[in-house]
Amino acid sequence: MSRAFVFPGQGAQTIGMGRALADRYSEAKAVFEEVDSALGEKLSDLIWNGAPEELQLTANAQPALMATSIAAFRALGAEGIQITDAAFVAGHSLGEYSALAAAGALSIPDAARLLRIRGTAMQEAVPVGEGAMAALLGLDFKTAAKVAAEAAQGEVCQAANDNDPAQVVVSGHKGAVERAVEIAKAHGARRAVLLPVSAPFHCALMQPAADRMAEALAEVTLAAPAVPVVANLRAEAVRDPEEIRTLLVGQVTGAVRWRESVSWMVENGVQEFWEIGAGKALSGMIKRIAKGSVTRNFAEPADLEALPGKAG
């Protein structure tokens, strides 16, 4: 059965994530040690013992989620699962860095440092309180994009995350996003709610962060991934390192095309999706996008105890 490995984005973080894997697998523990060393601090202690509000900070959550995903991936490796057991890899927003690290395109230390820069730059791009994001439930992407355009009224308001057929997130100036919530209800949204995020990700307001990432990514070595990466910005597979570099910069201000990415993978033969890392959010989205597909989650040692057949 053809499969894809997928890696979660921000919002999946919880205190204690990855600890049981690190206790059970030396390969997983080594990932957290590598990230701690790259950042020059004990991020693992924050992940396992810290305050939830500290872990929620974008600059911490992004490298922490990558570390947890790669720790889970290395634990799978200890059980005989290799990157080539997948036809494709993909990640949701910051999860794209996890996908690239898993596929050998990006080293773990570089991924950790880039995500610390990315998280900090995204947080600093817009003063707290000036931006917002909202989930529009029950609207397709086309309708949500129209709602965002109508709500903008001279400000920024964009469809930022095309998560699944009935969940689109809009992002931009706080007033515009609040208008989008009301307009969405008038367009038949089942629910429209502001999200508890600290910045308006994946919209034009993130341009200062994109500029900072262009500088940071220019200094990093990228290799061709062992299997193709389905990029958020393109919603199709890429392997060329320079194209990946460009797409990672564009991803900061561009929409996360997750629904299209999953559909593209299904159209190209994927029947099974393995979500590797914290939470089960992507599996829920995938079930709504590709109803006949199989999803599996790998976040705890128990998830690895009944591994299915290892042939891709």
Summary of the structure (lengths in Angstrom):
residues: 312
radius of gyration: 18.4
end to end distance: 6.0
largest distance: 54.3
contacts: 1175
relative contact order: 0.18
helix: 50%
strand: 16%
